[in-house]
Amino acid sequence: MNILELIILLHYLFGFLFFPKPLQKKYYLFTNILLILAFVILLIRKGRAVFKTNDYPLWVFLIAISINVLFAQSRLVAFKTYLDLAIPMFSIYYLVSEDFCSSKKFNLLAKTICLFSIIVSLGGIFESLFAFNPIYEHFIKNPYYQRYITGFVRPMSTQFNPAPLGGYLLGCLPFNYLLFRKYTSFFRLLGAIGVVLSTIVVILTFSRCALLGLIAMIVFYLFTQKNYRAIAILFITVFILIFISSYMPYPLNKFGIDGIIGGGQLSTYRLDRFGMALRMVKDYPFKGVGFQHFRIRFYEYYPYKDKIPYEIMIADNMYLTILSETGIIGFLGFSGFIFSFLRKGWRKLRMSDANSEQRWRLLVTLMAFIGLLVDMVGYEFLYWPNQYLLFCIVVGCLSASLRCEKE
């Protein structure tokens, strides 16, 4: 890996820490240009060898989600969104696949993610304790700030909103665990601190899907370790906590039965969005309504006559968003992309040596991947720059793990 590529990747990691969504969106063109430049340098260095036959799910995915742009009501909006999704995914996929295959470079990435996640977590804990965030008090306007900083504080740290903060730390947590399990001394301590702080802040965000993602991640890990007793204990503990939370005040009741099932993921609000998405698919089954057009064409499909805030003119579920905005073709392209990694990753995990470096790299990356996939149920995950870039890096790490020969 050359210096330019390292700088670009660290730039993205640095952005996860210091750049809330408005700044990320403002400078997205600059970061995309940097990524394209890094990919060109990679191509000059390695030539066509960077492209592998097994990359076809990526290409199918990127082509499938591009079709909607040609038919969208606002093609410029759809095209810009497509570029903001396609350029980072394509560039980071190949940069990470080629240059983070070795244990040394992968561990450098894990250490960097761990360090930044600790700082972000500390910011969230500070915010919860003192009901204050200097970023949004003095520097960046945040429409969510007063809502979540009042009363029982749900931290936002550098991630602009509690739910994306939960998703960001959810994706970082397995890399912290890798340091805790595979290192001694300083980095083991750093990993332990990262695991504890990230878990605490994920819970403090009171994001239901982040919590479910955390549970899914732990269950997957225990399953790979064949620790079925621990899985049973975990489920019993979770059910007890859900029951207790049902009788607690807000926001604790978000983790209760009504919060997770009745008033949460299956609320009238969610069901309305589900119905709207299905009507969009019925009208535009193959091409979809176009990227960002769930919002643009919202009132054409909204079942009521009242006006609602711009903020919630969304599907609030990334899978519904992809289905309605890119149609069946785009949704199948995305699904195939996801399941190809799950299938190949699980197969290679089963074939790898029990305690090899390669297995651990693949295991923690799959944990992060699964956690983020669950978190996507709760909001427009791919439209949040920091979270999407982290997802791209996780996908790149998966590709690198699958490409690596046995060490």
C-alpha positions, 0 to 999 in steps of 0.5 A: 500500500502506498502513502496516498492510499493510506492517507485516503483510507485514514481520511475516511476513518478520520471523517468517522470521528470528526465530521458529522453528516453536514460536513461529510455531505459538503465535502463528499465530492472531494473525498470521492475524487481522492478515492478515484485517484487512489484507485487509478494509482492502484490500477497503474501499480497492479494492472488488471490483476486487481479484478477477480472473477469473484467480483461479479456480485459487486458489478451486478449490484452497481449496475442493478442500482443504476437503472433507476437513474434513467427513469427518475423524475429528477435524474440529477438528484438520482444520478448524484446519489448513485455516484455517492454510493457507487464511487466509495463502494467501488474504490474502497472495495478494491483498495481494501481488498488488495492492500489489507489482505495481510495480518499486519495491515488489517491489524493496523486498520483494526487499531485505527478503528478501535482508537477512533471508536473510543474517542467517539464513545467518550464523546457520547458518554460525556454528552450523556453525563453533562447534557452538552455537546460543544459541536452542536452548541457552537459549530454545526447546526443540528435539528436533532440536538435539542430533542435528544439533549433534553431530559434523558439524553440520547447521545449523538457524539460526532454522528449527528443522531443517536441511531447512526451513532449506534450503527457506527459503534456497532460496526467498530465493536468487532474490531475492538474485540479482535485487539482484545483477543489477539493482543497482549499488553497495551493493545489488549487493554485498548481493545477491552476499553473499546468493547466496553465503551462501544457497548455502553454507548450503543445501549445509551443511544436507545436505538432498537435496531442497533441493540438487535444488531448487537445481539445478532452479532453476539449470537453469530460469534457464539454460534461459530464457537459452538457455545450453544449454552451461552446463546440460550443464556443470552436469549433468556437474559434478553427476554427478561430485560425486554419484560422489565423495560416494558414497565420503565419510562421513556426511553427505557421502554423503547427496549420493552415489548411494545417498543420493539414489537407493538409501538416500535418496528410494527407501529402505524408509522412503520406500516404506513411506510411499508404500504407506501413502498409496496405501492411504489413497487407496484407502479414501478416494479423493475426500475423503482421511483429513483434514488431519493424519490421516496421523499420527492414523491412522498405525497403521491403515495402517502395515505393521509392528507395532513402535512408531515415534517420533511425529516420523516418523509422517508421509508425509515428502513434501508431495505424498503428504500432500496426496493421502492427506489431501485425496484426489483432489479436493484433490490435483487442486485443488492440482495445478491451482493449481500448473500454472496458475502454471507455464503462465501464468508461462512463457507471459508470460516468453516474451512479455516483453522480454528485459531488462525489469524485468517479465521479471526480476521474473517470472523470479526469482519462477518460480525461487523457485516451482520450487525450493520445489516440488522441496523439497516432495518431502522433508518436510511443507513446508506444515506448517512455518509459515515455509516456507509463508508464504514460499511464499504470498508467492512465489505472491502475487508470481507473481500480481502479475507476471501481473497487471502490465501492461507497464512 
